[in-house]
Amino acid sequence: DLRGMVPRLVDLLREILTLRLELQVAPDAPSAVAHHLASLLPADFVRVTPFPRLAHFPRYLKAMRLRIERARRNPVKDAERESQAASLEEAWRKLPRETDPAEVSRLRWQLEELRVSLFAQELGTAEPVSALKLERRIAELRFSVSGPATPTAVKPIVAVAAKSPGAKPAPVKSLG
């Protein structure tokens, strides 16, 4: 099995690096694409990326290529989708340090899948993902690490006796 792994890895890296080069020289690419490309493929991406995840990189890069083509036609729609993805990525980056590293890594790859879903839906995603699900999961992780907030005192609701149908109700002076 190891004998076949090296040629597959070389072919995969050739495809990834070819797509990266295409994206780096693409004219009129949104600036967010360059930033995203740099974060997805740092200089040591082969060392820091789990091997099974490398197989998804060509799809991520093809999604960026489609995004560039579509951004030329409709930059407003691209900006809306980018703001949605960027806000989730920022929330992911602000997760407390005490958060389970496996969950942080899982969310990172779900964010990549969301980007594919937003910018190149026809390429498909490795797992079902949506912005709402990611927002909820990030909130759960933030809540579980920070713990529940201290409860505030709750004032009881006092029942009021019913008046006769013809009587005018008294004005409410305070809801406190």
C-alpha positions, 0 to 999 in steps of 0.5 A: 500500500505504501508503494502506491501512496507516493505516486498518488501524493505526487500527482495530488501535489502536482494538481494542487500546486498547478491550481494554486499557480492559476489562482495566483496569476488570475486577473481581477481576482477579489482580494479575499481570494488571495488571503484565503489561498494563503491561509489554505496553502501556507508554505508548510501545508503538506506538513500541517495538513492531515493526509486524508484532507489533502485529497479535498484541496483540488475541489477547494481550489477549483471552487476558488477558480469558479468564484473568481469567474463569477465575481467578475460577473456579479461582484455584489453577490460575491461580496455578500457571500464573502462577508458571510464566510468571513464572519464565520471564520472570524468567530472560529478564530475567536474561539477560546484557547481551551476549546477542544483542538479536534473540534476546532480542526473539524470546524476549520474544514467545515468552513472550507466546505461552506466556502465550496457550498457558497461559491461553487455549489455544483462541486459538492461538499464532503459533508452537509454544511450550512452557515446556520449549523456552523454558527450554532456549533461555534456558539455551543463551543464558546458557551461550553468553554466559558460556562453558563452565565451567572443567572440573574434574579427573575421577578415572579409574574403576579396574577391580577384578578379579573374585573367585570366586563364593563369596567375600564382597566387601570393604566399600567404604570410600571412593568417592573 
